[in-house]
Amino acid sequence: MTAVAAKRFTIAEYHRLGELGFFEPHDRVELIRGEIVLLPQNTTFHSDCYANLVDSLVILLGDRAIVRGQQPIILYGESETVPDAVVARNRADDYLASTPEPADILLVVEIAGATLSYAQREKLSVYAEDGISDYWILNLVDNCLEIYHDPYQDNQGRFGYRLKRIVLPHETVGMLCFPDFCLDLSRIFPAPDDV
């Protein structure tokens, strides 16, 4: 009797599927440890938070780092995610020659409503495994920011973060790599009457 096994894809195979038109233009897909994941379409609330976040990051960081919005990053272990925002180290070519990899990344931000569990489990594990030291989830379900620091691997081989902090929508937050950075979350979460 043959065991049932899922087909896992390499990043090269995943890119080739895209080139061959395997995905629809509006599909939101990612590769997590070789598995293709289809994500739901973004809501208006998600889109508003995204626009506010990227605008704020660009203004606050200026030319100290590169802010990338909803663009892929290459991770080890056959993963390619498309975070809502990435703050990457400055590079002369602005990552036109190649996609940022873990050593380039200072911060990853996911905005999660319907995908909250996915962001808190699968994506958190992948980012921790790749040593992403600053991972944020804009939690649209509980209306807060979850901040994760200090990636580690437990005795069973699972990856996670030692530190988790919750920041409320009326508070401010800093970044590990820029001590003077101060993001006002009230500028990110839409006002209650806008939701």
C-alpha positions in Angstrom: 0.0 0.0 0.0 1.4 3.4 -1.0 1.3 6.2 1.6 -0.4 9.5 0.6 2.1 12.4 0.3 1.7 16.0 -0.6 3.8 17.4 -3.4 6.2 20.0 -2.1 7.6 22.6 -4.5 11.0 24.3 -4.6 11.0 28.1 -5.0 12.2 27.6 -8.6 9.2 25.3 -9.4 6.8 27.8 -7.6 8.1 30.6 -9.8 7.8 28.4 -12.9 4.1 27.7 -12.0 3.6 31.5 -11.9 5.3 32.0 -15.3 3.1 29.3 -16.8 -0.1 31.0 -15.6 -1.0 28.4 -13.0 -2.2 31.2 -10.7 -4.9 33.7 -11.5 -3.7 37.4 -11.6 -5.8 38.2 -8.5 -4.6 35.2 -6.5 -2.8 35.9 -3.3 -0.4 32.9 -3.0 2.7 32.1 -0.9 5.1 29.2 -0.6 5.5 27.9 3.0 8.0 25.1 3.4 7.3 23.9 -0.1 3.5 24.1 0.2 1.5 26.6 -1.9 -0.9 28.5 0.3 -3.9 30.5 -1.2 -4.8 33.5 0.9 -8.2 35.3 1.0 -8.6 38.7 -0.7 -7.9 41.7 1.5 -10.8 43.5 3.1 -11.2 47.3 3.0 -10.1 47.5 6.7 -7.0 45.6 5.8 -6.3 47.8 2.8 -6.7 51.0 4.9 -4.4 49.7 7.6 -1.9 48.7 4.9 -1.9 52.1 3.3 -1.5 53.9 6.6 1.3 51.6 7.8 3.4 51.8 4.6 3.0 55.6 4.4 4.0 56.0 8.1 7.0 53.7 7.8 8.3 55.5 4.7 7.9 58.9 6.4 9.5 57.8 9.7 12.4 55.9 8.3 13.3 58.2 5.4 16.5 57.0 3.8 17.6 54.9 6.8 16.1 51.7 5.3 14.0 50.4 2.4 10.3 49.9 3.0 8.7 47.3 0.8 4.9 46.8 0.7 3.3 43.5 -0.3 6.4 42.2 -2.2 7.9 38.8 -1.8 10.8 37.8 0.4 12.8 34.6 0.0 13.2 32.4 3.1 15.2 29.3 3.8 13.4 25.9 3.6 11.6 26.6 0.3 9.5 29.5 1.6 8.6 32.7 -0.2 6.1 34.9 1.7 4.5 38.2 0.7 4.3 40.2 4.0 2.3 43.4 4.1 5.4 45.4 4.9 9.1 44.7 5.2 11.8 47.1 6.4 15.1 46.0 4.8 18.6 47.2 5.0 19.6 49.8 2.5 21.1 48.4 -0.7 22.4 50.3 -3.7 20.1 48.5 -6.1 17.0 48.8 -3.9 16.6 45.0 -4.3 16.0 45.2 -8.0 18.6 42.5 -8.7 17.3 40.1 -6.1 14.6 39.6 -3.5 15.4 40.4 0.2 16.6 37.4 2.2 16.6 37.0 6.0 20.0 38.7 6.5 18.5 41.8 4.8 15.4 42.1 6.9 15.0 44.4 9.9 11.2 44.0 10.4 8.4 42.0 8.9 4.8 43.1 9.4 1.7 41.0 8.6 -1.8 42.6 8.8 -4.2 39.8 9.7 -8.0 39.5 10.1 -9.2 36.3 8.5 -5.6 35.1 8.3 -4.8 35.7 12.0 -4.2 32.1 13.0 -2.0 31.6 9.9 0.1 34.6 10.8 0.4 33.5 14.5 1.3 30.0 13.7 2.7 29.1 10.2 4.2 32.5 9.3 5.5 33.1 12.9 7.3 29.7 12.8 8.8 30.3 9.4 10.0 33.8 10.3 11.5 32.6 13.6 13.2 29.7 11.9 14.9 32.2 9.5 16.0 34.4 12.4 13.8 37.4 11.7 14.3 39.3 15.0 11.4 41.8 14.7 8.0 40.4 13.6 4.8 42.3 14.0 1.2 41.3 13.5 -1.4 44.0 13.1 -4.2 42.0 14.6 -7.5 43.2 13.1 -9.6 40.8 15.1 -8.5 42.1 18.5 -7.5 45.5 17.2 -4.0 45.5 18.6 -0.4 45.1 17.4 1.4 41.9 18.4 5.2 42.3 18.6 7.5 39.2 18.6 11.2 39.3 19.4 14.0 36.8 20.1 13.5 33.8 17.8 14.3 30.3 19.2 13.9 26.6 18.6 12.4 24.3 21.3 13.4 20.8 22.2 10.9 19.3 19.7 12.4 21.3 16.8 9.6 23.9 16.6 10.4 27.5 16.1 8.8 30.5 17.9 9.6 33.7 19.7 10.5 34.1 23.3 9.0 37.5 23.7 5.5 38.7 22.8 4.2 42.2 23.5 0.8 43.7 22.9 0.5 47.3 21.9 -3.0 49.0 21.8 -4.2 51.2 19.0 -3.8 54.4 21.0 -0.2 53.7 21.9 3.2 54.1 20.2 5.8 51.5 19.3 9.5 51.4 18.4 11.7 49.2 16.3 14.6 47.2 17.6 17.0 48.5 15.0 16.1 52.2 15.2 15.8 53.3 18.9 14.5 56.7 18.0 11.7 55.3 15.8 8.2 56.0 17.2 5.1 54.8 15.3 1.8 56.1 16.5 -0.7 53.3 16.1 -3.7 55.6 16.1 -2.4 56.6 12.6 -2.5 53.0 11.4 -5.8 51.6 12.7 -8.7 53.4 11.0 -11.0 55.4 13.4 -13.9 53.3 14.7 -16.4 55.3 12.5 -14.3 54.4 9.4 -14.6 50.7 9.9 
